[in-house]
Amino acid sequence: MPRWVPYAAAITLTAMIVLTVNYRAFTEFSRERAQNTQLQEEALNLTDENIALQEEIHYLKTDPKRIEREARKFGLRPRQEKISAPAK
């Protein structure tokens, strides 16, 4: 058996171990990157939804027409103002 065979075997095994560890780390990194992207998109969607809800709350507090429209959705009617007739 040639003298270089044990060295070649050691180098080959070392290379295989290094490649295995690097491949595993790369696949885990890829999975985490995809998860990070998904979470960023979800956070952006939730931020947009939060802003929309804040705007709706603002308009419900300040816009009488919108308040009236929302009240009608629940079957509520505006109060009928009673106007008293002037006394004669």
LUMZADO-872702 format. One line per field, with one value per residue: residue number from 1; residue in three letters; x, y, z of N, C-alpha, C, CB in turn. Coordinates in steps of 0.05 Angstrom, whole numbers, plus 32768, in hexadecimal, padded with zeros to 4 digits. Glycine has a CB too. Example, Ala and Ser with C-alpha at 12.3 -4.5 7.8 and 13.67 -1.06 7.14 Angstrom:
# LUMZADO-872702
i	1:2
aa	Ala:Ser
nxx	8108:8101
nyy	7F8E:7FD3
nzz	809C:808E
caxx	80F6:8111
cayy	7FA6:7FEB
cazz	809C:808F
cxx	8108:8102
cyy	7FBE:8001
czz	809C:809D
cbxx	80E2:811A
cbyy	7FA7:7FF4
cbzz	80B5:8072
//
This chain:
# LUMZADO-872702
i	1:2:3:4:5:6:7:8:9:10:11:12:13:14:15:16:17:18:19:20:21:22:23:24:25:26:27:28:29:30:31:32:33:34:35:36:37:38:39:40:41:42:43:44:45:46:47:48:49:50:51:52:53:54:55:56:57:58:59:60:61:62:63:64:65:66:67:68:69:70:71:72:73:74:75:76:77:78:79:80:81:82:83:84:85:86:87:88
aa	Met:Pro:Arg:Trp:Val:Pro:Tyr:Ala:Ala:Ala:Ile:Thr:Leu:Thr:Ala:Met:Ile:Val:Leu:Thr:Val:Asn:Tyr:Arg:Ala:Phe:Thr:Glu:Phe:Ser:Arg:Glu:Arg:Ala:Gln:Asn:Thr:Gln:Leu:Gln:Glu:Glu:Ala:Leu:Asn:Leu:Thr:Asp:Glu:Asn:Ile:Ala:Leu:Gln:Glu:Glu:Ile:His:Tyr:Leu:Lys:Thr:Asp:Pro:Lys:Arg:Ile:Glu:Arg:Glu:Ala:Arg:Lys:Phe:Gly:Leu:Arg:Pro:Arg:Gln:Glu:Lys:Ile:Ser:Ala:Pro:Ala:Lys
nxx	8011:800D:802F:8014:7FDE:7FC3:7FC5:7FA7:7F76:7F6A:7F67:7F3C:7F12:7F10:7F02:7ECF:7EB3:7EB6:7E9A:7E68:7E58:7E58:7E30:7E03:7E00:7DF7:7DC5:7DA5:7DAB:7D93:7D5E:7D52:7D58:7D2D:7D03:7D0B:7D00:7CC9:7CB5:7CC1:7C9F:7C6E:7C6F:7C6F:7C3D:7C1C:7C29:7C14:7BDE:7BD5:7BDC:7BB1:7B87:7B8F:7B84:7B4E:7B38:7B43:7B23:7AF1:7AEC:7AEB:7ACD:7A8D:7A69:7A7F:7A7A:7A43:7A38:7A51:7A34:7A02:7A0D:7A0A:79D6:79C4:79A3:79A5:7999:795A:7950:792B:7901:78E7:78A9:789C:787E:783B
nyy	7FE9:802C:8064:8094:808A:8087:80BD:80D5:80BD:80D3:810A:8108:80F6:8121:814B:8139:813C:8173:8187:8170:8189:81BF:81BD:81B0:81DD:8204:81F4:81FB:8232:8245:8235:8254:8287:8288:8284:82B4:82D9:82CE:82DC:8312:8325:8319:833A:836B:836A:8368:8399:83BC:83AF:83BF:83F6:8402:83F5:841B:844A:8441:8441:8476:8492:847F:8497:84CD:84D9:84E8:84D4:84A3:8489:8486:8465:8436:842A:841E:83EE:83CC:83CD:83F9:8437:847D:84AC:84CA:850D:8533:8565:859A:85B8:85FD:8620:8638
nzz	8000:7FEE:800B:800F:8012:8047:8055:802C:8036:8068:805B:8037:8058:807D:805A:804B:807B:8086:8059:8063:8094:8084:805B:8079:809B:8074:805F:808C:8094:8065:806E:809B:8086:8062:8086:80A2:807A:8072:80A4:80A5:807C:8093:80C0:80A7:808E:80BB:80D2:80AB:80AF:80E4:80DF:80BD:80DF:8108:80EC:80E0:8114:8122:80FD:810D:813D:8130:8101:80F3:80CC:80BE:80EF:80F3:80C7:80D6:8103:80EE:80D5:8100:810B:8126:8131:8124:8158:815C:815A:8186:8179:8198:8193:818B:81C1:81C2
caxx	8000:801D:8031:8002:7FC2:7FB7:7FC1:7F91:7F5D:7F65:7F5F:7F22:7EFF:7F0E:7EF3:7EB3:7EA8:7EB3:7E84:7E4E:7E52:7E51:7E17:7DEF:7DFE:7DEB:7DA8:7D98:7DAB:7D7F:7D44:7D4E:7D54:7D11:7CF1:7D0E:7CF1:7CAD:7CAE:7CC1:7C87:7C58:7C71:7C67:7C20:7C10:7C2C:7C00:7BC4:7BD4:7BD8:7B96:7B75:7B92:7B75:7B31:7B32:7B43:7B0B:7ADA:7AEB:7AE8:7ABC:7A71:7A5C:7A89:7A6F:7A28:7A38:7A58:7A1D:79ED:7A15:7A02:79B9:79BD:7999:79AC:7983:7949:794F:7910:7900:78CE:789B:789B:7865:782B
cayy	8000:8044:8073:80AC:8082:8090:80DA:80DA:80B5:80E7:8122:8103:80F6:813C:815A:8131:8147:8190:818B:8169:819E:81D7:81B9:81B1:81F9:8212:81EF:8208:824F:824A:8233:826B:829E:8287:828A:82D0:82E8:82CA:82EC:832F:832B:8318:8352:8382:8368:8370:83B6:83C9:83AA:83D0:8412:8404:83F5:8434:845D:843C:844B:8494:849B:8478:84AA:84E9:84DE:84E1:84C4:8488:847E:8480:844F:841E:8424:8412:83D2:83BD:83D0:840F:844E:8496:84B7:84DF:8524:853C:8582:85A2:85CD:8615:8623:864E
cazz	8000:7FED:8024:800E:8015:8060:8054:801A:8044:807D:804E:802C:806E:8087:8046:804C:8094:8082:8046:8071:80A7:8075:804E:808E:80A3:805D:805D:80A3:808E:8050:807B:80AC:8075:8058:809D:80A8:8065:8078:80BC:809E:806D:80A6:80D0:8096:808B:80D4:80D5:8099:80BB:80FB:80D6:80B4:80F6:8115:80DC:80E4:812F:8121:80EF:811D:8153:8127:80EA:80FB:80B7:80C1:8107:80ED:80B5:80E6:8115:80DD:80D1:8117:810E:8137:8123:8132:8168:8150:816B:818B:8177:81A5:8185:819C:81CF:81B7
cxx	8012:801B:801D:7FE5:7FB6:7FB2:7FAA:7F76:7F56:7F5B:7F43:7F0D:7EFB:7EFD:7ED5:7EA6:7EA3:7E9C:7E69:7E46:7E49:7E36:7E00:7DEA:7DF0:7DCD:7D99:7D96:7D96:7D63:7D3E:7D4A:7D37:7CFE:7CF3:7CFE:7CD3:7CA4:7CAE:7CA8:7C6F:7C58:7C68:7C48:7C12:7C12:7C18:7BE4:7BC0:7BCF:7BBC:7B82:7B77:7B83:7B57:7B29:7B30:7B2A:7AF2:7AD7:7AE4:7AD4:7A9F:7A63:7A65:7A7D:7A52:7A26:7A3E:7A41:7A07:79F3:7A0C:79E4:79B1:79B4:79A1:7993:7974:7947:7932:7910:78E5:78C2:7899:787E:7856:781B
cyy	8019:8054:808B:80A4:808A:80AE:80E2:80D3:80CA:8101:811F:8104:8112:814D:8153:813C:8165:8196:8185:817F:81B8:81D5:81BC:81CE:8209:820D:81FB:8227:8256:8249:824B:8285:829F:828E:82A8:82E1:82E6:82DB:830A:8336:832B:8331:836A:8382:8370:838E:83C5:83C6:83BC:83ED:8416:8405:840F:844A:845A:8446:8469:849E:8495:848C:84C6:84ED:84D5:84CF:84A7:847A:8475:8467:8435:8416:8417:83F5:83C0:83C0:83E7:8427:8467:849F:84CC:84F6:852D:855A:858A:85B9:85E6:8617:863B:865B
czz	8000:8007:8025:8013:8030:8061:8042:8027:8059:8071:8043:8042:807A:8074:8047:8065:8091:806F:8053:8084:8098:8066:8062:8097:808D:805B:8074:809E:8079:805C:808C:809C:806A:806E:80A4:8093:806B:8090:80B6:808F:8080:80B7:80C0:8092:80A4:80DA:80C4:80A5:80D4:80F4:80CC:80CB:8106:8106:80E0:80FF:812F:8113:80FE:8134:8149:8111:80F0:80E5:80B9:80D9:8101:80DB:80C4:80F8:8106:80D8:80E8:811D:8120:8126:8132:8142:8159:8163:816E:818B:8183:8195:8197:81A9:81C4:81CD
cbxx	7FEC:8015:804E:8005:7FC0:7FC8:7FDB:7F94:7F60:7F7E:7F72:7F21:7F08:7F2A:7EFE:7EB2:7EBB:7ECE:7E88:7E51:7E69:7E67:7E16:7DF6:7E19:7DF9:7DA3:7DA7:7DC7:7D81:7D43:7D66:7D68:7D0B:7CF9:7D2C:7CF7:7CA7:7CC1:7CDA:7C83:7C5A:7C8E:7C75:7C18:7C1C:7C49:7C01:7BC0:7BEE:7BEC:7B8F:7B7B:7BAF:7B7C:7B2B:7B47:7B5C:7B09:7ADB:7B06:7B02:7AC6:7A61:7A63:7AA8:7A6F:7A1A:7A4D:7A72:7A13:79EA:7A33:7A12:79AE:79D6:797A:79B5:798E:792D:7961:7904:7902:78D3:787E:78A1:7869:7818
cbyy	8000:8055:807E:80B9:8064:8087:80E8:80CA:8099:80EC:812A:80E8:80E3:8148:8155:8112:8142:819C:817A:814F:81A4:81DD:819E:81A0:8204:820B:81D0:8202:8258:8236:8219:826E:829E:826B:8279:82D8:82DC:82AD:82E5:8335:8316:82FF:8356:8380:834C:8360:83BF:83BC:838D:83CD:8419:83ED:83DD:843C:845B:841E:8441:849E:848E:845C:84AB:84F2:84CE:84FA:84D0:8487:8493:8498:8453:8422:843E:8421:83D0:83C5:83B7:8417:844D:84AC:84C3:84D4:853B:8531:858C:85AA:85C4:862F:8626:8644
cbzz	8019:7FD5:8026:7FF4:8011:8077:8049:7FFF:8050:808D:8037:801D:8084:808B:802A:804C:80AC:8077:802E:8080:80BA:8060:8040:80A6:80A9:8043:805D:80BD:8083:8039:808B:80BF:805E:804C:80B5:80A7:8049:807D:80D3:808D:8057:80B7:80DA:807B:8083:80EB:80CD:807D:80C3:810C:80C0:80A1:8109:8118:80BE:80E1:8143:8111:80D3:8127:8162:811E:80D1:80FF:809B:80C2:811E:80DF:809E:80F6:8122:80C3:80CD:8130:8118:8148:811F:811F:8183:8148:8160:81A6:8159:81C2:817C:818B:81EE:81A2
//
